[in-house]
C-alpha cells in the first residue's frame, strides 16, 4: 500500500522557498528566477523540487518551454504577495522615522518653490519633524514617488494617473530670465524670434521647463542651438546671472528676485498647475496633513 507523503511541517514552506516559488512563477524559469534573486540555478531548483518532494505535490507544468504554476502554486503565490505587501508596509513605517526616532518626511521637488514654502508650513505645524528633500527633473521625481523613495512629490503637470492622488498648489507659466544688464532686460514680453537672436541656456532632457520651451520652438518651426545645457534650475539661474545667455524657468520656481529679470513669452502657452502628489495608498497622518495644508496654500495663492 502506498504511503501518504509525510509533512515536515513548518520546515517545508520557508520564506526562502516561498520567494523562490513566486519568482519562478513570475519569470517562467529557474534561470530567470535565479538571476532575479541573485542565486544559482541549482539553488532555486532545489528549493522548488524539495518542496514538491516533501509535500507530494507538483508546483509547475512546462508549457511551451515555460514553467507555468499549477493551481496550488498560484494559491501559494497569492499568499506570498500578501506577505510581500506586509513587508513593504513595515518598511514604509520604518522609513517614516530618522535614526533618532523622529518622524521623517521625504519630498521630491522639481522646483524649489512652491514646495519649500509648503514644507515650511508642515514643519511649523509638526515640531520635531525631520524633512529630507530630493531635487531633480520631472522624470526623476515621478520615478522617486513610484519607487517610494519619497512619500510626496511636488511638480507642474502631474500626469493624470489613477495611481496618484494630488492637490493643486498654484498655476504658473514658464518665463524667460535675463541678467539685469541684458539688452532685453526691460522688455515687457519676448517673442521666439527675438530669443533666437541671443545665446540661450537650456535645461537637460526630462525637465518640465524644457518640455514647454522645446514644444514652443517646434510649433514655430524654429531650431535653437543653446550655448549651454544645465541639469538643474539653479545652474540655469546662475548662468543667466553671470551673463552667459537667456534662460527659462517657471515664474514662481524660486523666491529669489535679487538678480534676474523674469519676462513673459506668450508663445510658450505654458499655463500649468503645480501640485503635490503621492501614491494613492500612501496614507498616514503626516501625508494627510500635507494635503490639508496644500488646500490652504492654494486658496492664498489663487489671487
C-alpha positions as CSV (number, residue, x, y, z in Angstrom):
1,X,0.0,0.0,0.0
2,X,1.3,3.5,-1.0
3,X,2.2,5.7,2.0
4,X,1.0,9.2,2.1
5,X,3.8,11.8,2.0
6,X,5.0,12.9,5.4
7,X,4.8,16.6,6.0
8,X,7.8,18.2,7.6
9,X,5.6,21.0,9.0
10,X,7.0,24.5,9.2
11,X,10.3,23.5,7.6
12,X,8.6,22.7,4.3
13,X,7.4,26.2,3.2
14,X,10.2,28.5,4.4
15,X,10.3,32.2,3.4
16,X,13.2,31.4,1.1
17,X,11.1,28.7,-0.7
18,X,8.1,30.9,-1.0
19,X,10.2,33.7,-2.6
20,X,11.7,31.2,-5.0
21,X,8.3,29.9,-5.9
22,X,7.0,33.4,-6.6
23,X,9.9,34.4,-8.7
24,X,9.7,31.2,-10.8
25,X,6.0,31.8,-11.3
26,X,6.8,35.4,-12.4
27,X,9.8,34.7,-14.5
28,X,8.8,31.3,-16.1
29,X,12.1,29.5,-15.5
30,X,14.6,28.6,-12.8
31,X,17.4,30.5,-14.5
32,X,15.5,33.8,-14.7
33,X,14.2,33.4,-11.1
34,X,17.8,32.7,-10.0
35,X,19.0,36.0,-11.7
36,X,16.3,38.0,-10.0
37,X,17.1,36.5,-6.6
38,X,20.9,36.6,-7.0
39,X,21.1,32.8,-6.6
40,X,22.3,29.9,-8.6
41,X,20.0,28.0,-10.9
42,X,20.7,24.9,-8.8
43,X,19.7,26.7,-5.6
44,X,16.4,27.8,-6.9
45,X,15.6,24.4,-8.5
46,X,16.5,22.7,-5.2
47,X,14.1,25.0,-3.3
48,X,11.2,24.1,-5.6
49,X,11.9,20.4,-6.0
50,X,12.5,19.9,-2.3
51,X,9.1,21.5,-1.5
52,X,7.4,19.3,-4.2
53,X,9.0,16.1,-2.8
54,X,8.2,16.8,0.8
55,X,4.6,17.7,0.2
56,X,4.0,15.2,-2.6
57,X,2.6,17.9,-5.0
58,X,3.5,19.4,-8.4
59,X,4.1,23.2,-8.4
60,X,4.8,23.8,-12.1
61,X,4.0,22.4,-15.5
62,X,6.2,23.1,-18.5
63,X,4.0,24.6,-21.3
64,X,5.6,25.9,-24.5
65,X,9.0,25.9,-22.8
66,X,7.8,28.0,-19.9
67,X,7.3,26.9,-16.3
68,X,3.6,27.6,-15.5
69,X,2.3,27.5,-11.9
70,X,-0.3,24.8,-11.0
71,X,-3.4,25.9,-9.1
72,X,-1.8,25.1,-5.7
73,X,1.3,27.2,-6.7
74,X,-1.0,30.1,-7.7
75,X,-2.7,30.0,-4.3
76,X,0.7,30.0,-2.6
77,X,1.8,33.0,-4.7
78,X,-1.3,34.9,-3.6
79,X,-0.3,34.3,0.0
80,X,3.3,35.3,-0.9
81,X,2.1,38.6,-2.4
82,X,0.2,39.4,0.8
83,X,3.4,38.7,2.8
84,X,5.4,40.9,0.3
85,X,3.0,43.8,0.7
86,X,3.1,43.4,4.5
87,X,6.9,43.6,4.3
88,X,6.7,46.7,2.2
89,X,4.3,48.3,4.7
90,X,6.6,47.5,7.5
91,X,9.5,49.2,5.5
92,X,7.3,52.3,5.0
93,X,6.7,52.5,8.7
94,X,10.4,52.3,9.5
95,X,11.2,54.8,6.7
96,X,9.0,57.4,8.5
97,X,11.5,57.6,11.3
98,X,15.0,59.0,11.3
99,X,17.9,57.4,13.3
100,X,16.9,59.5,16.4
101,X,13.3,58.2,16.2
102,X,11.8,61.4,15.0
103,X,9.1,61.4,12.3
104,X,10.6,61.8,8.9
105,X,9.1,63.1,5.6
106,X,10.8,62.6,2.2
107,X,9.7,65.0,-0.5
108,X,10.8,65.3,-4.2
109,X,10.8,68.7,-5.7
110,X,11.1,69.8,-9.4
111,X,11.2,73.5,-8.4
112,X,12.3,74.9,-5.1
113,X,9.1,76.9,-4.9
114,X,6.3,76.5,-4.0
115,X,7.4,73.2,-2.5
116,X,9.8,74.7,0.1
117,X,7.1,77.2,1.2
118,X,4.6,74.3,1.8
119,X,7.3,72.2,3.6
120,X,7.9,75.3,5.9
121,X,4.2,75.2,6.8
122,X,4.3,71.5,7.6
123,X,7.4,71.9,9.8
124,X,5.6,74.8,11.6
125,X,2.7,72.5,12.4
126,X,4.7,69.4,13.3
127,X,7.6,70.2,15.6
128,X,10.3,67.5,15.8
129,X,9.7,66.5,12.2
130,X,12.7,65.7,10.1
131,X,12.3,66.5,6.4
132,X,14.6,65.4,3.6
133,X,14.3,67.0,0.1
134,X,15.3,65.4,-3.2
135,X,15.6,67.7,-6.2
136,X,15.5,66.6,-9.8
137,X,13.9,66.7,-13.2
138,X,10.2,66.0,-13.7
139,X,11.0,62.4,-14.7
140,X,13.3,61.9,-11.7
141,X,10.6,63.0,-9.2
142,X,7.9,60.9,-10.8
143,X,10.2,57.9,-10.6
144,X,11.1,58.6,-7.0
145,X,7.4,58.7,-6.0
146,X,6.6,55.5,-7.9
147,X,9.6,53.7,-6.3
148,X,8.6,55.0,-2.9
149,X,11.9,56.7,-2.5
150,X,9.9,59.7,-1.4
151,X,6.4,59.9,0.1
152,X,5.4,63.1,-1.7
153,X,6.4,64.9,-4.9
154,X,5.7,68.5,-6.0
155,X,5.7,69.1,-9.7
156,X,3.9,71.0,-12.5
157,X,1.9,68.9,-15.0
158,X,1.5,65.8,-12.8
159,X,0.2,63.2,-15.1
160,X,-3.4,62.0,-14.9
161,X,-2.6,58.6,-13.4
162,X,-5.0,56.7,-11.1
163,X,-2.0,55.6,-9.0
164,X,-1.7,59.2,-7.7
165,X,-3.7,61.4,-5.5
166,X,-2.9,65.1,-5.9
167,X,-3.7,68.6,-4.6
168,X,-3.1,71.7,-6.7
169,X,-1.0,74.5,-5.2
170,X,-0.8,77.3,-7.8
171,X,-1.0,77.9,-11.5
172,X,2.1,79.4,-13.2
173,X,3.8,79.7,-16.6
174,X,7.3,79.4,-18.0
175,X,9.1,82.7,-18.4
176,X,12.4,83.8,-19.9
177,X,15.0,85.1,-17.4
178,X,17.8,87.6,-18.3
179,X,20.5,89.4,-16.4
180,X,19.8,93.0,-15.3
181,X,22.3,94.4,-17.8
182,X,21.0,92.4,-20.8
183,X,19.6,94.4,-23.8
184,X,16.2,92.7,-23.3
185,X,16.0,93.2,-19.5
186,X,13.4,95.9,-19.7
187,X,11.1,94.2,-22.2
188,X,7.5,93.6,-21.3
189,X,7.4,90.4,-23.3
190,X,9.5,88.5,-25.7
191,X,8.9,86.6,-29.0
192,X,10.6,83.4,-30.0
193,X,12.1,85.2,-33.0
194,X,13.8,87.7,-30.5
195,X,15.1,84.8,-28.4
196,X,16.7,83.2,-31.4
197,X,19.0,86.2,-31.8
198,X,20.6,85.7,-28.4
199,X,22.6,83.0,-26.7
200,X,20.2,80.6,-24.9
201,X,20.7,78.4,-21.7
202,X,18.6,75.3,-21.7
203,X,17.8,72.6,-19.1
204,X,18.6,69.0,-19.7
205,X,16.2,66.4,-21.1
206,X,13.4,65.4,-18.7
207,X,12.9,68.9,-17.3
208,X,9.2,70.1,-17.4
209,X,10.5,73.6,-18.1
210,X,12.5,72.4,-21.1
211,X,9.5,70.5,-22.5
212,X,7.5,73.7,-22.6
213,X,10.4,75.6,-24.3
214,X,11.0,72.8,-26.9
215,X,7.3,72.5,-27.7
216,X,7.0,76.2,-28.4
217,X,10.1,76.3,-30.7
218,X,8.8,73.2,-32.5
219,X,5.4,74.7,-33.2
220,X,7.1,77.8,-34.6
221,X,9.4,75.8,-36.9
222,X,12.5,77.1,-35.1
223,X,15.6,75.1,-34.1
224,X,17.6,76.9,-31.4
225,X,21.1,75.9,-30.5
226,X,21.8,76.6,-26.8
227,X,25.1,77.8,-25.8
228,X,24.8,75.9,-22.5
229,X,22.7,73.0,-21.2
230,X,22.4,72.6,-17.4
231,X,20.9,69.8,-15.4
232,X,19.4,72.0,-12.6
233,X,17.3,75.1,-12.4
234,X,19.9,76.7,-10.1
235,X,22.6,76.2,-12.7
236,X,20.5,77.9,-15.3
237,X,19.8,80.7,-12.9
238,X,23.5,81.3,-12.1
239,X,24.4,81.0,-15.8
240,X,21.9,83.7,-16.6
241,X,23.0,85.9,-13.6
242,X,26.6,86.0,-14.9
243,X,25.5,86.9,-18.4
244,X,26.0,83.6,-20.3
245,X,22.6,83.9,-22.0
246,X,18.8,83.8,-21.7
247,X,17.4,81.0,-19.6
248,X,13.9,79.8,-18.7
249,X,12.1,78.8,-15.5
250,X,8.7,78.5,-14.0
251,X,7.7,82.0,-12.9
252,X,7.3,81.1,-9.2
253,X,10.1,78.4,-9.3
254,X,12.1,80.4,-6.8
255,X,11.5,83.4,-4.5
256,X,14.9,84.8,-5.4
257,X,14.5,88.2,-7.1
258,X,17.9,89.7,-6.4
259,X,19.5,89.2,-9.8
260,X,17.5,88.1,-12.9
261,X,14.5,89.6,-14.6
262,X,11.5,87.5,-15.5
263,X,9.9,88.2,-18.8
264,X,6.8,86.7,-20.3
265,X,6.9,84.7,-23.6
266,X,3.3,84.5,-24.8
267,X,4.2,81.8,-27.4
268,X,5.0,79.3,-24.7
269,X,1.3,79.0,-23.9
270,X,2.6,77.3,-20.8
271,X,0.0,77.8,-18.0
272,X,0.4,74.8,-15.8
273,X,-0.8,73.5,-12.4
274,X,1.8,72.9,-9.8
275,X,0.6,70.1,-7.5
276,X,1.6,68.0,-4.5
277,X,1.0,64.3,-5.2
278,X,1.6,60.9,-3.7
279,X,0.7,57.3,-4.4
280,X,-3.0,56.6,-3.7
281,X,-2.2,54.1,-1.0
282,X,0.4,56.4,0.7
283,X,-1.9,57.4,3.6
284,X,-0.8,58.4,7.1
285,X,-1.4,61.4,9.4
286,X,1.7,63.2,8.2
287,X,0.9,62.9,4.4
288,X,-2.7,63.8,5.1
289,X,-1.5,66.9,6.9
290,X,0.5,68.0,3.8
291,X,-2.6,67.6,1.6
292,X,-4.7,69.5,4.0
293,X,-2.2,72.4,4.1
294,X,-2.0,72.3,0.3
295,X,-5.7,73.3,0.2
296,X,-5.0,76.4,2.3
297,X,-1.9,77.3,0.2
298,X,-4.0,77.1,-3.0
299,X,-6.6,79.4,-1.6
300,X,-4.0,82.0,-0.6
301,X,-2.1,81.7,-3.9
302,X,-5.2,82.0,-6.1
303,X,-5.3,85.8,-6.3
